[in-house]
């Protein structure tokens, strides 16, 4: 099987038109014509994950966070990133990043988060714009129902304290930061994976009682109090890494002849005391 066959599925599963304009998604290293038998998925491609991929003789790494995110003028072994990229290139390992297209996909990260909390009537916080494609004129808009973030309703209203426990259980964490009174009633919930406090206004305008995102800056937390919306902040890693484990299972199910696994060496760089 060629790498391009796997990428064709990924582009259908997480359409590139869903990527944010500032993002750097797609095939970032490698050739689509290269044969592939083993794939590693990860949240972030770091030197230890790259070493793991090479040692496992993988031909493709699917990383959520892109490499080469900012323009570079040199790729040399004089810095850690250059060393990592050269190691991958020399070993023939391709790198693909779906990033924000996976965040916003129909079965993407934010949809997975919303479903994990038991929400119903799930919709995007920011609907994707219609795109110029042949099937749009026929009424089949590929952007319909897609977009950034998600929000939906719990079947029964609970306190923020109860929602915190539900979130910790769903994400497999023992601690989480939050903004708001633990006694606050929560019925409508917004989700925006990673570092996405920018969606607070969208969540507030949709009547959300709480927005769950990975992390937020101090002034964003103050803004949440002003907007009278609660924040739940379980960590960037916690909101996105499970989706890369799930993507490994999805790829394995789609391509049973391939060996697909989530990185075993990746871990959250942030510790919780």
DRENPA-3360 file (N, C-alpha, C; in nm, 2 decimals, always signed):
BEGIN
1 = XXXXXXXX = +0.08/-0.12/+0.00/+0.00/+0.00/+0.00/+0.09/+0.12/+0.00 ~ +0.05/+0.22/-0.08/+0.12/+0.35/-0.08/+0.07/+0.45/+0.02 ~ +0.16/+0.53/+0.07/+0.12/+0.63/+0.17/+0.01/+0.72/+0.12 ~ +0.00/+0.75/-0.01/-0.10/+0.83/-0.06/-0.24/+0.77/-0.04 ~ -0.26/+0.64/-0.03/-0.39/+0.58/-0.01/-0.43/+0.61/+0.14 ~ -0.34/+0.61/+0.23/-0.37/+0.64/+0.37/-0.41/+0.79/+0.38 ~ -0.33/+0.87/+0.31/-0.36/+1.02/+0.31/-0.49/+1.05/+0.25 ~ -0.53/+0.98/+0.15/-0.66/+1.00/+0.08/-0.77/+0.98/+0.18;
9 = XXXXXXXX = -0.76/+0.88/+0.26/-0.86/+0.85/+0.37/-0.86/+0.97/+0.47 ~ -0.74/+1.01/+0.52/-0.73/+1.11/+0.61/-0.79/+1.24/+0.56 ~ -0.77/+1.27/+0.44/-0.83/+1.40/+0.38/-0.98/+1.39/+0.37 ~ -1.03/+1.27/+0.35/-1.18/+1.25/+0.35/-1.23/+1.26/+0.50 ~ -1.16/+1.20/+0.59/-1.20/+1.20/+0.73/-1.19/+1.33/+0.79 ~ -1.08/+1.41/+0.77/-1.06/+1.54/+0.82/-1.03/+1.63/+0.70 ~ -1.14/+1.68/+0.63/-1.12/+1.76/+0.51/-1.03/+1.88/+0.53 ~ -0.93/+1.90/+0.44/-0.84/+2.01/+0.45/-0.90/+2.15/+0.45;
17 = XXXXXXXX = -1.02/+2.16/+0.39/-1.09/+2.29/+0.38/-1.13/+2.34/+0.52 ~ -1.13/+2.24/+0.62/-1.17/+2.28/+0.76/-1.05/+2.34/+0.83 ~ -0.93/+2.33/+0.78/-0.81/+2.39/+0.85/-0.82/+2.54/+0.86 ~ -0.78/+2.59/+0.97/-0.77/+2.74/+0.99/-0.67/+2.80/+0.89 ~ -0.69/+2.92/+0.86/-0.60/+2.99/+0.76/-0.46/+3.00/+0.80 ~ -0.44/+3.00/+0.94/-0.30/+3.02/+0.99/-0.23/+2.89/+1.01 ~ -0.30/+2.78/+0.98/-0.25/+2.65/+1.01/-0.15/+2.59/+0.91 ~ -0.08/+2.49/+0.94/+0.01/+2.42/+0.84/-0.02/+2.27/+0.84;
25 = XXXXXXXX = -0.12/+2.23/+0.77/-0.17/+2.10/+0.77/-0.13/+2.02/+0.64 ~ -0.15/+1.89/+0.64/-0.12/+1.81/+0.52/+0.01/+1.73/+0.53 ~ +0.06/+1.69/+0.42/+0.18/+1.61/+0.41/+0.30/+1.71/+0.42 ~ +0.37/+1.70/+0.53/+0.48/+1.80/+0.56/+0.61/+1.75/+0.53 ~ +0.63/+1.62/+0.53/+0.76/+1.55/+0.49/+0.72/+1.42/+0.42 ~ +0.79/+1.39/+0.31/+0.78/+1.26/+0.25/+0.71/+1.26/+0.12 ~ +0.70/+1.13/+0.07/+0.64/+1.11/-0.07/+0.52/+1.02/-0.05 ~ +0.41/+1.06/-0.12/+0.29/+0.98/-0.12/+0.31/+0.85/-0.19;
33 = XXXXXXXX = +0.41/+0.84/-0.28/+0.43/+0.71/-0.35/+0.50/+0.61/-0.27 ~ +0.56/+0.64/-0.16/+0.63/+0.54/-0.08/+0.54/+0.44/-0.02 ~ +0.58/+0.32/-0.01/+0.50/+0.21/+0.05/+0.50/+0.23/+0.20 ~ +0.39/+0.19/+0.26/+0.37/+0.20/+0.40/+0.32/+0.07/+0.46 ~ +0.37/+0.03/+0.57/+0.32/-0.09/+0.64/+0.30/-0.06/+0.79 ~ +0.36/+0.05/+0.84/+0.35/+0.08/+0.98/+0.33/+0.23/+1.00 ~ +0.23/+0.27/+1.09/+0.20/+0.41/+1.12/+0.21/+0.43/+1.27 ~ +0.26/+0.55/+1.30/+0.26/+0.59/+1.44/+0.18/+0.72/+1.45;
41 = XXXXXXXX = +0.08/+0.73/+1.54/+0.01/+0.86/+1.57/+0.06/+0.92/+1.70 ~ +0.06/+1.05/+1.70/+0.10/+1.13/+1.82/+0.03/+1.26/+1.83 ~ +0.04/+1.32/+1.95/-0.01/+1.46/+1.96/+0.09/+1.56/+1.91 ~ +0.22/+1.54/+1.95/+0.33/+1.63/+1.91/+0.45/+1.55/+1.87 ~ +0.50/+1.58/+1.75/+0.62/+1.51/+1.71/+0.75/+1.57/+1.77 ~ +0.80/+1.50/+1.87/+0.91/+1.55/+1.95/+1.03/+1.45/+1.92 ~ +1.15/+1.48/+1.95/+1.26/+1.39/+1.92/+1.25/+1.25/+1.97 ~ +1.19/+1.23/+2.09/+1.17/+1.10/+2.14/+1.06/+1.02/+2.06;
49 = XXXXXXXX = +0.96/+1.09/+2.02/+0.86/+1.02/+1.93/+0.92/+0.99/+1.80 ~ +1.00/+1.08/+1.74/+1.07/+1.05/+1.61/+1.16/+0.93/+1.63 ~ +1.23/+0.92/+1.74/+1.32/+0.81/+1.76/+1.24/+0.68/+1.77 ~ +1.13/+0.69/+1.83/+1.04/+0.57/+1.85/+0.99/+0.53/+1.71 ~ +0.95/+0.62/+1.62/+0.90/+0.59/+1.49/+1.01/+0.52/+1.41 ~ +1.13/+0.57/+1.42/+1.24/+0.51/+1.34/+1.27/+0.37/+1.39 ~ +1.28/+0.36/+1.52/+1.31/+0.23/+1.58/+1.20/+0.12/+1.55 ~ +1.08/+0.17/+1.54/+0.97/+0.08/+1.51/+0.96/+0.05/+1.36;
57 = XXXXXXXX = +1.04/+0.12/+1.28/+1.05/+0.11/+1.13/+0.91/+0.15/+1.07 ~ +0.86/+0.26/+1.13/+0.73/+0.32/+1.07/+0.77/+0.39/+0.94 ~ +0.68/+0.40/+0.85/+0.70/+0.48/+0.73/+0.62/+0.61/+0.73 ~ +0.52/+0.62/+0.83/+0.44/+0.74/+0.84/+0.41/+0.77/+0.98 ~ +0.42/+0.90/+1.02/+0.38/+0.95/+1.15/+0.27/+1.05/+1.12 ~ +0.15/+1.03/+1.19/+0.04/+1.12/+1.18/+0.04/+1.20/+1.32 ~ +0.08/+1.33/+1.31/+0.10/+1.41/+1.43/-0.01/+1.52/+1.43 ~ -0.07/+1.54/+1.54/-0.18/+1.64/+1.54/-0.11/+1.78/+1.53;
65 = XXXXXXXX = -0.02/+1.81/+1.61/+0.05/+1.94/+1.60/+0.15/+1.94/+1.48 ~ +0.15/+2.03/+1.39/+0.24/+2.03/+1.28/+0.39/+2.06/+1.32 ~ +0.48/+1.99/+1.24/+0.62/+2.04/+1.24/+0.63/+2.15/+1.13 ~ +0.74/+2.22/+1.13/+0.76/+2.32/+1.03/+0.64/+2.42/+1.04 ~ +0.60/+2.45/+1.16/+0.48/+2.54/+1.17/+0.52/+2.68/+1.13 ~ +0.64/+2.72/+1.16/+0.69/+2.86/+1.12/+0.79/+2.84/+1.01 ~ +0.80/+2.94/+0.93/+0.90/+2.93/+0.82/+1.04/+2.91/+0.87 ~ +1.11/+2.82/+0.80/+1.25/+2.79/+0.84/+1.34/+2.82/+0.72;
73 = XXXXXXXX = +1.46/+2.86/+0.74/+1.56/+2.88/+0.63/+1.66/+2.78/+0.62 ~ +1.68/+2.70/+0.73/+1.78/+2.59/+0.73/+1.73/+2.47/+0.80 ~ +1.76/+2.36/+0.76/+1.74/+2.23/+0.83/+1.88/+2.16/+0.84 ~ +1.94/+2.18/+0.96/+2.07/+2.12/+0.98/+2.07/+2.05/+1.12 ~ +2.18/+1.99/+1.15/+2.19/+1.91/+1.28/+2.24/+2.00/+1.39 ~ +2.23/+2.13/+1.37/+2.28/+2.23/+1.47/+2.18/+2.26/+1.58 ~ +2.06/+2.21/+1.56/+1.95/+2.24/+1.66/+1.87/+2.11/+1.67 ~ +1.80/+2.09/+1.78/+1.72/+1.97/+1.80/+1.61/+1.95/+1.69;
81 = XXXXXXXX = +1.54/+2.05/+1.65/+1.44/+2.03/+1.55/+1.50/+1.98/+1.42 ~ +1.61/+2.05/+1.38/+1.68/+2.01/+1.26/+1.73/+1.86/+1.26 ~ +1.78/+1.82/+1.38/+1.83/+1.69/+1.40/+1.71/+1.59/+1.38 ~ +1.60/+1.62/+1.44/+1.48/+1.54/+1.43/+1.43/+1.52/+1.29 ~ +1.42/+1.64/+1.22/+1.37/+1.63/+1.08/+1.47/+1.55/+0.99 ~ +1.60/+1.57/+1.01/+1.69/+1.50/+0.93/+1.68/+1.35/+0.96 ~ +1.67/+1.31/+1.08/+1.65/+1.17/+1.12/+1.53/+1.11/+1.05 ~ +1.42/+1.18/+1.05/+1.30/+1.13/+0.98/+1.32/+1.12/+0.83;
89 = XXXXXXXX = +1.38/+1.22/+0.77/+1.40/+1.22/+0.63/+1.49/+1.11/+0.58 ~ +1.60/+1.09/+0.66/+1.70/+0.99/+0.63/+1.65/+0.85/+0.64 ~ +1.55/+0.84/+0.73/+1.49/+0.70/+0.76/+1.37/+0.68/+0.66 ~ +1.33/+0.78/+0.59/+1.22/+0.77/+0.49/+1.09/+0.77/+0.56 ~ +1.08/+0.84/+0.67/+0.95/+0.85/+0.75/+0.87/+0.98/+0.70 ~ +0.75/+0.96/+0.65/+0.67/+1.07/+0.61/+0.60/+1.12/+0.73 ~ +0.56/+1.25/+0.73/+0.49/+1.32/+0.84/+0.36/+1.39/+0.78 ~ +0.25/+1.36/+0.84/+0.12/+1.42/+0.80/+0.06/+1.48/+0.92;
97 = XXXXXXXX = +0.00/+1.60/+0.91/-0.07/+1.67/+1.02/-0.21/+1.71/+0.98 ~ -0.31/+1.66/+1.04/-0.45/+1.71/+1.01/-0.49/+1.83/+1.10 ~ -0.43/+1.84/+1.21/-0.44/+1.95/+1.31/-0.59/+2.01/+1.31 ~ -0.61/+2.14/+1.27/-0.74/+2.20/+1.29/-0.84/+2.14/+1.21 ~ -0.81/+2.07/+1.10/-0.91/+2.00/+1.02/-0.96/+1.88/+1.10 ~ -0.88/+1.82/+1.18/-0.93/+1.71/+1.27/-1.01/+1.77/+1.39 ~ -0.97/+1.88/+1.44/-1.05/+1.95/+1.54/-1.19/+1.97/+1.50 ~ -1.21/+2.01/+1.37/-1.34/+2.05/+1.33/-1.42/+1.95/+1.24;
105 = XXXXXXXX = -1.36/+1.83/+1.22/-1.42/+1.73/+1.14/-1.55/+1.68/+1.20 ~ -1.63/+1.61/+1.12/-1.76/+1.56/+1.16/-1.74/+1.47/+1.28 ~ -1.64/+1.38/+1.28/-1.61/+1.29/+1.39/-1.48/+1.33/+1.46 ~ -1.45/+1.46/+1.45/-1.32/+1.51/+1.50/-1.31/+1.53/+1.65 ~ -1.21/+1.60/+1.69/-1.18/+1.60/+1.84/-1.29/+1.67/+1.92 ~ -1.34/+1.78/+1.87/-1.44/+1.85/+1.95/-1.57/+1.78/+1.96 ~ -1.60/+1.71/+1.85/-1.72/+1.62/+1.85/-1.70/+1.51/+1.95 ~ -1.58/+1.45/+1.95/-1.55/+1.34/+2.04/-1.56/+1.39/+2.19;
113 = XXXXXXXX = -1.51/+1.51/+2.21/-1.52/+1.57/+2.35/-1.67/+1.58/+2.39 ~ -1.74/+1.64/+2.30/-1.88/+1.67/+2.33/-1.96/+1.54/+2.36 ~ -1.93/+1.44/+2.28/-2.00/+1.31/+2.30/-1.95/+1.24/+2.43 ~ -1.83/+1.26/+2.47/-1.77/+1.20/+2.59/-1.84/+1.25/+2.72 ~ -1.89/+1.37/+2.71/-1.96/+1.43/+2.82/-2.11/+1.41/+2.82 ~ -2.16/+1.33/+2.72/-2.30/+1.29/+2.72/-2.39/+1.40/+2.67 ~ -2.34/+1.49/+2.58/-2.42/+1.60/+2.53/-2.51/+1.55/+2.42 ~ -2.62/+1.61/+2.40/-2.70/+1.59/+2.28/-2.73/+1.72/+2.21;
121 = XXXXXXXX = -2.79/+1.71/+2.09/-2.81/+1.82/+2.00/-2.68/+1.90/+1.98 ~ -2.58/+1.83/+1.94/-2.44/+1.89/+1.93/-2.43/+1.96/+1.80 ~ -2.38/+2.09/+1.81/-2.36/+2.17/+1.69/-2.23/+2.25/+1.70 ~ -2.17/+2.30/+1.59/-2.05/+2.37/+1.59/-2.07/+2.51/+1.66 ~ -1.96/+2.55/+1.73/-1.97/+2.69/+1.79/-1.95/+2.79/+1.68 ~ -1.87/+2.76/+1.58/-1.85/+2.84/+1.46/-1.87/+2.75/+1.34 ~ -1.98/+2.77/+1.27/-2.01/+2.68/+1.15/-1.91/+2.71/+1.04 ~ -1.87/+2.60/+0.97/-1.78/+2.61/+0.86/-1.85/+2.68/+0.75;
129 = XXXXXXXX = -1.78/+2.77/+0.67/-1.84/+2.84/+0.56/-1.86/+2.74/+0.44 ~ -1.96/+2.76/+0.36/-1.98/+2.68/+0.24/-1.85/+2.70/+0.15 ~ -1.82/+2.59/+0.09/-1.70/+2.60/+0.00/-1.74/+2.57/-0.14 ~ -1.66/+2.63/-0.23/-1.69/+2.62/-0.38/-1.66/+2.48/-0.43 ~ -1.75/+2.39/-0.43/-1.73/+2.26/-0.48/-1.85/+2.22/-0.57 ~ -1.83/+2.13/-0.67/-1.94/+2.10/-0.76/-2.07/+2.06/-0.70 ~ -2.06/+1.99/-0.58/-2.18/+1.93/-0.52/-2.26/+2.03/-0.43 ~ -2.20/+2.15/-0.41/-2.27/+2.25/-0.33/-2.40/+2.30/-0.40;
137 = XXXXXXXX = -2.39/+2.33/-0.53/-2.50/+2.38/-0.60/-2.62/+2.28/-0.60 ~ -2.59/+2.15/-0.58/-2.70/+2.06/-0.58/-2.76/+2.05/-0.44 ~ -2.72/+2.13/-0.35/-2.77/+2.13/-0.21/-2.69/+2.04/-0.12 ~ -2.59/+1.97/-0.17/-2.51/+1.89/-0.08/-2.38/+1.96/-0.04 ~ -2.39/+2.05/+0.06/-2.28/+2.13/+0.10/-2.19/+2.05/+0.19 ~ -2.06/+2.02/+0.15/-1.97/+1.94/+0.24/-1.94/+2.01/+0.37 ~ -1.97/+2.14/+0.38/-1.94/+2.21/+0.51/-2.06/+2.21/+0.60 ~ -2.17/+2.15/+0.56/-2.29/+2.15/+0.64/-2.27/+2.08/+0.77;
145 = XXXXXXXX = -2.30/+2.14/+0.88/-2.29/+2.08/+1.01/-2.15/+2.07/+1.06 ~ -2.05/+2.13/+0.99/-1.91/+2.12/+1.04/-1.87/+2.26/+1.08 ~ -1.76/+2.26/+1.16/-1.71/+2.39/+1.20/-1.62/+2.38/+1.33 ~ -1.58/+2.49/+1.38/-1.49/+2.49/+1.50/-1.57/+2.48/+1.63 ~ -1.51/+2.40/+1.72/-1.57/+2.38/+1.85/-1.71/+2.31/+1.84 ~ -1.76/+2.28/+1.95/-1.90/+2.22/+1.96/-1.97/+2.27/+2.08 ~ -2.10/+2.26/+2.08/-2.18/+2.28/+2.20/-2.30/+2.20/+2.19 ~ -2.35/+2.16/+2.31/-2.47/+2.08/+2.32/-2.52/+2.08/+2.46;
153 = XXXXXXXX = -2.63/+2.01/+2.49/-2.69/+2.01/+2.62/-2.68/+1.88/+2.69 ~ -2.66/+1.89/+2.82/-2.67/+1.77/+2.90/-2.82/+1.72/+2.92 ~ -2.84/+1.60/+2.94/-2.98/+1.55/+2.95/-3.04/+1.60/+3.08 ~ -2.96/+1.63/+3.18/-3.01/+1.69/+3.30/-2.91/+1.79/+3.35 ~ -2.96/+1.90/+3.41/-2.88/+2.00/+3.46/-2.80/+1.95/+3.58 ~ -2.68/+1.98/+3.60/-2.59/+1.94/+3.71/-2.52/+2.06/+3.76 ~ -2.45/+2.05/+3.87/-2.37/+2.16/+3.92/-2.24/+2.16/+3.85 ~ -2.17/+2.27/+3.85/-2.03/+2.28/+3.79/-1.94/+2.18/+3.86;
161 = XXXXXXXX = -1.96/+2.16/+3.99/-1.87/+2.07/+4.07/-1.89/+1.93/+4.01 ~ -2.02/+1.89/+3.98/-2.05/+1.76/+3.93/-1.99/+1.75/+3.79 ~ -2.00/+1.86/+3.71/-1.95/+1.85/+3.57/-1.79/+1.84/+3.58 ~ -1.73/+1.90/+3.67/-1.58/+1.88/+3.68/-1.55/+1.73/+3.70 ~ -1.62/+1.67/+3.79/-1.60/+1.52/+3.81/-1.62/+1.44/+3.68 ~ -1.73/+1.48/+3.61/-1.76/+1.41/+3.49/-1.65/+1.43/+3.39 ~ -1.60/+1.55/+3.38/-1.49/+1.58/+3.28/-1.36/+1.51/+3.32 ~ -1.33/+1.51/+3.45/-1.21/+1.43/+3.49/-1.22/+1.29/+3.46;
169 = XXXXXXXX = -1.33/+1.23/+3.48/-1.35/+1.09/+3.45/-1.34/+1.06/+3.30 ~ -1.40/+1.15/+3.22/-1.40/+1.13/+3.07/-1.26/+1.14/+3.01 ~ -1.18/+1.23/+3.07/-1.05/+1.26/+3.01/-0.94/+1.19/+3.09 ~ -0.97/+1.12/+3.19/-0.87/+1.04/+3.26/-0.77/+1.12/+3.33 ~ -0.81/+1.23/+3.39/-0.72/+1.32/+3.47/-0.77/+1.32/+3.62 ~ -0.68/+1.36/+3.71/-0.72/+1.37/+3.85/-0.74/+1.51/+3.90 ~ -0.70/+1.61/+3.82/-0.71/+1.75/+3.85/-0.75/+1.83/+3.73 ~ -0.81/+1.94/+3.76/-0.84/+2.04/+3.65/-0.86/+2.18/+3.71;
177 = XXXXXXXX = -0.81/+2.27/+3.64/-0.84/+2.41/+3.67/-0.98/+2.45/+3.63 ~ -1.04/+2.55/+3.70/-1.17/+2.59/+3.65/-1.20/+2.73/+3.70 ~ -1.29/+2.80/+3.63/-1.33/+2.93/+3.67/-1.49/+2.93/+3.69 ~ -1.53/+2.98/+3.80/-1.68/+2.98/+3.83/-1.71/+2.92/+3.96 ~ -1.83/+2.94/+4.01/-1.88/+2.88/+4.13/-1.91/+2.74/+4.12 ~ -1.86/+2.65/+4.21/-1.89/+2.51/+4.20/-2.04/+2.48/+4.20 ~ -2.11/+2.57/+4.26/-2.26/+2.55/+4.28/-2.33/+2.59/+4.15 ~ -2.27/+2.65/+4.06/-2.33/+2.70/+3.94/-2.40/+2.59/+3.86;
185 = XXXXXXXX = -2.52/+2.61/+3.81/-2.60/+2.51/+3.73/-2.54/+2.51/+3.59 ~ -2.52/+2.39/+3.55/-2.46/+2.36/+3.41/-2.56/+2.28/+3.33 ~ -2.60/+2.33/+3.22/-2.69/+2.25/+3.13/-2.63/+2.25/+2.99 ~ -2.60/+2.37/+2.94/-2.54/+2.37/+2.80/-2.39/+2.39/+2.81 ~ -2.32/+2.30/+2.74/-2.17/+2.29/+2.75/-2.11/+2.32/+2.61 ~ -2.00/+2.39/+2.61/-1.92/+2.41/+2.49/-1.79/+2.34/+2.50 ~ -1.73/+2.29/+2.39/-1.60/+2.23/+2.39/-1.51/+2.29/+2.28 ~ -1.39/+2.31/+2.31/-1.29/+2.36/+2.22/-1.15/+2.31/+2.26;
193 = XXXXXXXX = -1.10/+2.21/+2.19/-0.98/+2.15/+2.24/-0.86/+2.24/+2.23 ~ -0.76/+2.20/+2.31/-0.63/+2.27/+2.30/-0.63/+2.40/+2.38 ~ -0.58/+2.50/+2.32/-0.58/+2.64/+2.38/-0.68/+2.72/+2.31 ~ -0.80/+2.72/+2.35/-0.91/+2.79/+2.26/-1.01/+2.87/+2.34 ~ -0.95/+2.95/+2.44/-1.04/+3.04/+2.51/-1.10/+3.15/+2.42 ~ -1.05/+3.16/+2.30/-1.10/+3.26/+2.21/-1.25/+3.23/+2.17 ~ -1.29/+3.10/+2.20/-1.43/+3.06/+2.17/-1.53/+3.10/+2.29 ~ -1.48/+3.17/+2.39/-1.57/+3.20/+2.50/-1.69/+3.29/+2.45;
201 = XXXXXXXX = -1.66/+3.39/+2.37/-1.77/+3.47/+2.32/-1.87/+3.39/+2.24 ~ -1.82/+3.30/+2.16/-1.91/+3.21/+2.08/-2.00/+3.13/+2.17 ~ -1.93/+3.07/+2.27/-2.00/+2.99/+2.37/-2.11/+3.07/+2.45 ~ -2.07/+3.18/+2.49/-2.16/+3.27/+2.57/-2.28/+3.31/+2.48 ~ -2.25/+3.34/+2.35/-2.36/+3.38/+2.26/-2.46/+3.27/+2.24 ~ -2.41/+3.14/+2.25/-2.50/+3.03/+2.23/-2.57/+2.98/+2.36 ~ -2.54/+3.06/+2.47/-2.61/+3.03/+2.59/-2.54/+2.92/+2.67 ~ -2.41/+2.89/+2.64/-2.34/+2.79/+2.72/-2.32/+2.84/+2.86;
209 = XXXXXXXX = -2.33/+2.74/+2.96/-2.30/+2.77/+3.10/-2.15/+2.75/+3.12 ~ -2.09/+2.67/+3.04/-1.95/+2.64/+3.06/-1.88/+2.61/+2.93 ~ -1.75/+2.65/+2.92/-1.67/+2.61/+2.80/-1.56/+2.53/+2.86 ~ -1.54/+2.41/+2.80/-1.42/+2.33/+2.83/-1.32/+2.34/+2.72 ~ -1.20/+2.39/+2.76/-1.09/+2.39/+2.67/-0.96/+2.35/+2.75 ~ -0.86/+2.32/+2.68/-0.74/+2.27/+2.74/-0.67/+2.36/+2.84 ~ -0.65/+2.48/+2.79/-0.58/+2.58/+2.88/-0.62/+2.72/+2.84 ~ -0.60/+2.82/+2.93/-0.63/+2.96/+2.90/-0.54/+3.05/+2.98;
217 = XXXXXXXX = -0.52/+3.16/+2.92/-0.43/+3.26/+2.99/-0.51/+3.33/+3.11 ~ -0.44/+3.39/+3.20/-0.50/+3.45/+3.32/-0.61/+3.55/+3.28 ~ -0.58/+3.64/+3.18/-0.68/+3.74/+3.14/-0.80/+3.68/+3.08 ~ -0.78/+3.57/+3.01/-0.90/+3.50/+2.96/-0.99/+3.45/+3.07 ~ -0.93/+3.41/+3.18/-1.01/+3.36/+3.29/-1.08/+3.48/+3.35 ~ -1.02/+3.60/+3.36/-1.09/+3.71/+3.41/-1.21/+3.75/+3.32 ~ -1.18/+3.74/+3.19/-1.29/+3.77/+3.09/-1.41/+3.67/+3.11 ~ -1.38/+3.55/+3.14/-1.48/+3.45/+3.16/-1.58/+3.49/+3.27;
225 = XXXXXXXX = -1.52/+3.55/+3.38/-1.60/+3.60/+3.49/-1.68/+3.71/+3.45 ~ -1.63/+3.80/+3.36/-1.70/+3.91/+3.31/-1.82/+3.87/+3.23 ~ -1.80/+3.77/+3.14/-1.90/+3.71/+3.06/-2.00/+3.63/+3.13 ~ -1.97/+3.59/+3.25/-2.05/+3.50/+3.33/-2.07/+3.37/+3.27 ~ -1.95/+3.31/+3.23/-1.95/+3.18/+3.17/-1.83/+3.10/+3.25 ~ -1.86/+2.98/+3.29/-1.76/+2.90/+3.36/-1.66/+2.85/+3.26 ~ -1.54/+2.82/+3.30/-1.43/+2.76/+3.22/-1.39/+2.63/+3.30 ~ -1.36/+2.53/+3.22/-1.30/+2.41/+3.27/-1.17/+2.38/+3.19;
233 = XXXXXXXX = -1.06/+2.37/+3.26/-0.93/+2.37/+3.19/-0.85/+2.25/+3.24 ~ -0.87/+2.13/+3.18/-0.80/+2.01/+3.23/-0.66/+1.99/+3.17 ~ -0.62/+2.08/+3.08/-0.49/+2.06/+3.02/-0.49/+2.04/+2.87 ~ -0.40/+2.10/+2.80/-0.40/+2.09/+2.65/-0.39/+1.94/+2.61 ~ -0.29/+1.87/+2.68/-0.27/+1.73/+2.64/-0.39/+1.64/+2.66 ~ -0.46/+1.67/+2.77/-0.58/+1.58/+2.81/-0.69/+1.60/+2.71 ~ -0.70/+1.72/+2.65/-0.82/+1.74/+2.56/-0.79/+1.69/+2.41 ~ -0.66/+1.66/+2.38/-0.63/+1.62/+2.25/-0.56/+1.48/+2.23;
241 = XXXXXXXX = -0.48/+1.44/+2.32/-0.41/+1.31/+2.31/-0.50/+1.19/+2.29 ~ -0.61/+1.18/+2.37/-0.70/+1.07/+2.34/-0.75/+1.06/+2.20 ~ -0.77/+1.17/+2.13/-0.82/+1.17/+2.00/-0.71/+1.11/+1.90 ~ -0.58/+1.12/+1.93/-0.48/+1.06/+1.85/-0.47/+0.91/+1.87 ~ -0.51/+0.87/+2.00/-0.52/+0.72/+2.02/-0.64/+0.67/+1.95 ~ -0.75/+0.74/+1.94/-0.87/+0.70/+1.87/-0.84/+0.70/+1.72 ~ -0.76/+0.79/+1.67/-0.73/+0.80/+1.53/-0.65/+0.67/+1.49 ~ -0.56/+0.63/+1.58/-0.48/+0.51/+1.55/-0.58/+0.39/+1.53;
249 = XXXXXXXX = -0.68/+0.38/+1.61/-0.78/+0.27/+1.60/-0.86/+0.28/+1.48 ~ -0.90/+0.41/+1.44/-0.97/+0.43/+1.32/-0.89/+0.39/+1.20 ~ -0.77/+0.43/+1.19/-0.68/+0.39/+1.08/-0.66/+0.24/+1.07 ~ -0.64/+0.18/+1.19/-0.62/+0.03/+1.20/-0.75/-0.04/+1.15 ~ -0.87/+0.01/+1.18/-0.99/-0.05/+1.13/-1.01/-0.03/+0.98 ~ -0.97/+0.09/+0.93/-0.98/+0.12/+0.79/-0.88/+0.04/+0.71 ~ -0.76/+0.02/+0.76/-0.65/-0.05/+0.69/-0.60/-0.17/+0.78 ~ -0.67/-0.28/+0.79/-0.63/-0.39/+0.88/-0.50/-0.45/+0.84;
257 = XXXXXXXX = -0.46/-0.43/+0.72/-0.33/-0.48/+0.67/-0.21/-0.40/+0.73 ~ -0.24/-0.29/+0.78/-0.13/-0.20/+0.83/-0.12/-0.22/+0.99 ~ +0.00/-0.19/+1.04/+0.03/-0.19/+1.18/+0.02/-0.05/+1.23 ~ -0.08/-0.01/+1.30/-0.10/+0.13/+1.34/-0.11/+0.14/+1.49 ~ -0.03/+0.22/+1.55/-0.03/+0.24/+1.70/+0.00/+0.38/+1.74 ~ -0.06/+0.42/+1.85/-0.03/+0.55/+1.91/+0.10/+0.55/+1.98 ~ +0.18/+0.65/+1.97/+0.31/+0.66/+2.04/+0.30/+0.61/+2.18 ~ +0.40/+0.53/+2.22/+0.40/+0.48/+2.36/+0.50/+0.56/+2.45;
265 = XXXXXXXX = +0.57/+0.65/+2.39/+0.67/+0.73/+2.47/+0.62/+0.87/+2.49 ~ +0.52/+0.91/+2.42/+0.46/+1.05/+2.44/+0.40/+1.06/+2.58 ~ +0.42/+1.18/+2.64/+0.36/+1.20/+2.77/+0.33/+1.35/+2.79 ~ +0.25/+1.39/+2.88/+0.22/+1.53/+2.90/+0.34/+1.60/+2.97 ~ +0.39/+1.70/+2.90/+0.50/+1.77/+2.96/+0.47/+1.85/+3.09 ~ +0.34/+1.87/+3.12/+0.30/+1.95/+3.23/+0.26/+1.85/+3.34 ~ +0.32/+1.86/+3.46/+0.29/+1.78/+3.57/+0.19/+1.84/+3.66 ~ +0.12/+1.76/+3.74/+0.01/+1.80/+3.82/+0.04/+1.75/+3.96;
273 = X = +0.06/+1.84/+4.06/+0.09/+1.81/+4.20/-0.03/+1.77/+4.28;
% end
